[in-house]
Amino acid sequence: MGGEPWGSGEDDAAGWRFAVSDTVRLREQCGRAKPERIPIGLEQHMAKFANVEEYLDSIADGRHRAEFKELLDWVHATWPQLVCEVKWNQPMFMDHGTFIIGFTALTNHVTVGSEPRAFEHAMPLIEQQHLKRGKKTFQIPYGRSDAWKVLEQIIEFTIADKRDVQTFWDQRRPEC
């Protein structure tokens, strides 16, 4: 085990890998802390990125890295008042300390996270663009910069909607 309390990244019999101690997230189960098992290959998503440059460096495909950087640069150039920081291991843009939008670079697409109210507001455009979506996120495939108009709608809506919000996350319910 090499002195690591939860292993050194070695596989166990079930094909799972224990993360090294600095990336292990603990959970309480049966009154004692246990390591969360991480599927092999997901360690890169558990990394702690100190800044956006480190996040960009973690994107293996050079074309995807360039497109993701172009997306971040576009958001910054269009809304220069927004601050980009890495939080929860993904680049997020904030305005006066409150969350506006976040992005995660994956193998074939960028996953976009927004506030629920903005997500609901943009749902017709998300569907019109035929973008795959989940309950709270949607995906923009690489090569679909035409879909950035959805981001524009979400960001504009969120900036206006949260102008008086002082918390990071919006505590209000989505408007139906």
C-alpha positions in Angstrom: 0.0 0.0 0.0 2.9 2.3 0.2 1.8 4.1 3.4 -1.4 5.5 1.8 -4.4 5.0 4.0 -6.7 3.9 1.2 -4.3 2.3 -1.2 -2.0 3.6 -3.9 -4.2 3.5 -6.9 -4.0 -0.2 -7.3 -6.9 -2.2 -8.8 -8.9 -4.5 -6.5 -10.6 -7.7 -7.6 -13.8 -6.0 -8.7 -12.0 -3.8 -11.2 -12.3 -0.6 -9.1 -9.4 1.5 -8.1 -9.0 3.2 -4.8 -8.0 6.8 -5.2 -4.9 8.1 -3.4 -5.4 9.8 -0.1 -5.3 13.4 -1.4 -8.2 12.8 -3.7 -10.3 10.3 -1.6 -13.6 11.7 -0.7 -14.9 10.2 2.5 -18.5 9.3 3.3 -20.1 8.3 6.5 -21.4 4.8 6.4 -22.3 2.6 9.3 -20.8 5.1 11.7 -17.3 5.0 10.2 -15.5 6.7 7.3 -14.9 4.6 4.2 -13.2 5.5 1.0 -15.4 6.1 -2.0 -14.5 3.7 -4.8 -13.6 5.4 -8.0 -14.1 3.6 -11.4 -10.8 3.1 -13.3 -10.2 6.1 -15.6 -12.2 8.6 -13.6 -9.2 9.7 -11.5 -8.7 12.6 -13.9 -12.1 14.0 -13.0 -11.2 13.8 -9.3 -8.1 16.0 -9.7 -8.0 19.3 -7.9 -7.4 22.1 -10.4 -5.9 25.3 -8.9 -6.8 27.4 -11.9 -8.3 27.4 -15.4 -4.9 26.8 -17.0 -4.5 23.5 -15.1 -8.1 22.5 -16.1 -7.3 23.2 -19.7 -4.1 21.2 -19.5 -6.1 18.2 -18.3 -8.1 18.1 -21.6 -6.2 15.4 -23.6 -7.6 16.1 -27.1 -5.9 19.3 -28.4 -8.8 20.2 -30.6 -11.2 19.9 -27.7 -8.9 21.9 -25.5 -8.7 24.7 -28.1 -12.5 24.7 -28.5 -13.1 24.7 -24.7 -10.6 27.6 -24.3 -12.4 29.4 -27.2 -15.7 29.0 -25.3 -14.3 30.4 -22.1 -12.6 33.3 -23.9 -15.9 34.0 -25.7 -17.8 34.2 -22.4 -15.1 36.4 -20.8 -15.0 38.8 -23.9 -18.8 39.0 -24.1 -19.4 39.5 -20.3 -16.1 41.0 -19.0 -17.7 41.6 -15.6 -17.9 37.9 -15.0 -15.1 36.2 -13.0 -14.0 32.7 -14.0 -12.8 30.4 -11.3 -12.4 26.6 -10.9 -14.9 25.4 -8.3 -16.0 21.8 -7.9 -13.3 20.9 -10.4 -14.9 22.9 -13.3 -14.6 26.4 -14.6 -17.5 28.5 -13.4 -18.4 32.1 -14.1 -19.6 34.3 -11.3 -21.0 37.8 -11.0 -20.7 39.7 -7.7 -19.9 36.3 -6.0 -23.0 34.5 -7.3 -22.9 31.6 -9.7 -23.9 32.3 -13.4 -22.8 29.2 -15.4 -20.3 26.3 -15.3 -18.7 24.1 -17.9 -17.2 20.6 -17.8 -15.1 19.3 -20.7 -15.8 15.7 -21.5 -14.8 13.3 -24.3 -17.4 14.3 -26.9 -19.1 17.3 -25.5 -19.1 20.2 -23.0 -21.6 19.7 -20.2 -23.2 23.0 -19.2 -24.6 23.7 -15.7 -26.8 26.6 -14.9 -29.2 27.8 -12.3 -32.6 25.9 -12.4 -34.5 29.1 -13.3 -32.2 29.8 -16.2 -32.3 26.2 -17.4 -36.1 26.2 -17.4 -36.1 29.6 -19.2 -33.8 28.2 -22.0 -35.5 24.8 -22.3 -37.3 25.7 -25.6 -34.1 26.8 -27.2 -32.2 23.8 -25.9 -34.9 21.5 -27.5 -34.9 23.6 -30.7 -31.1 23.1 -31.0 -31.6 19.3 -30.4 -29.1 19.3 -27.5 -29.0 16.3 -25.2 -30.1 17.3 -21.7 -30.4 15.9 -18.2 -32.5 17.1 -15.2 -30.2 20.1 -14.6 -27.6 20.1 -17.4 -27.3 19.9 -21.1 -24.6 19.0 -23.5 -23.0 20.9 -26.4 -21.1 18.6 -28.7 -17.7 19.8 -29.8 -18.0 21.6 -33.2 -21.4 23.1 -32.4 -20.5 26.7 -31.6 -23.8 27.6 -33.2 -25.4 26.3 -30.0 -23.6 29.0 -28.0 -26.7 31.1 -28.5 -28.3 28.9 -25.8 -25.4 30.0 -23.5 -26.0 33.6 -24.4 -29.7 33.3 -23.4 -28.8 31.6 -20.1 -26.1 34.0 -19.1 -28.1 37.1 -20.0 -31.1 35.7 -18.1 -29.1 34.7 -15.1 -27.2 38.0 -14.8 -30.5 39.9 -14.8 -32.4 37.4 -12.6 -29.7 37.3 -9.9 -28.8 41.0 -9.8 -30.0 41.2 -6.2 -29.1 37.7 -5.1 -26.3 37.7 -2.6 -25.7 33.9 -2.2 -23.6 31.7 -4.5 -26.5 29.4 -5.4 -30.0 30.8 -6.1 -32.4 29.6 -3.3 -35.5 30.6 -5.3 -37.6 28.0 -7.1 -37.7 27.9 -10.9 -40.6 29.8 -12.4 -43.0 27.5 -14.2 
